[in-house]
């Protein structure tokens, strides 16, 4: 089963000069704001990156995205989340310090990774269901079921093509950010009965979602 989400609309191809000028304007801010749900950039498939930026600007964009992600704080950020409609995402996760959580969620550390034009497919039939949140949908979390293991293909910033396997929480992060690049939010995949305000989420912080299933009836 292919887990990569179908694009919700045909991607709009903007002229290279327009993309480059827009990126320069976004990068003029030290820490660009994160775009919230309701902005159309989050609902349109991002444009494939094919050299619209020079090497220095691409490096600056990736560094800026990493700093925005850390400041939020988050474990992933897609370029559309700072208003840039290019298929670029950054990921980084220190993992969980709680060994029970780390084991239940397969939440191993994920070193900093920049993905350009990522695609992925499920590797095996196992599905995991856990709460997710999103920097573009502040204040809420919901349970999303996703493949436990995936194989992803993407371009490295140096231009090399990478094919790599991801499992557990790192695989979830790759899928979440690739969804952003396809114009989808995690809520499109969520079990909506599980939707929980951040102030209530403390009830359901167990390593698994079993208590939340019983308490919320999903």
Secondary structure, 3 states (H helix, E strand, C coil): CCCCCCCCCCCCCCCHHHHHHHHHHHHCCCCCCCCCCCCHHHHCCCECCCCCCCHHHHHHHHHHHHHHHHHHCCCEEEHHHHCCCECEEEEEECCCCCHHHHHHHCCCCEEEEEEEEEEEEECCCCEEEEEEECCCCCCEEEEEEEECEEEEEEECCCCCEEEEEEEHHHHHHHHHHHHHHCCCCHHHCEEEEEEEEHHHHHHHCCCCCHHHHHHHCC
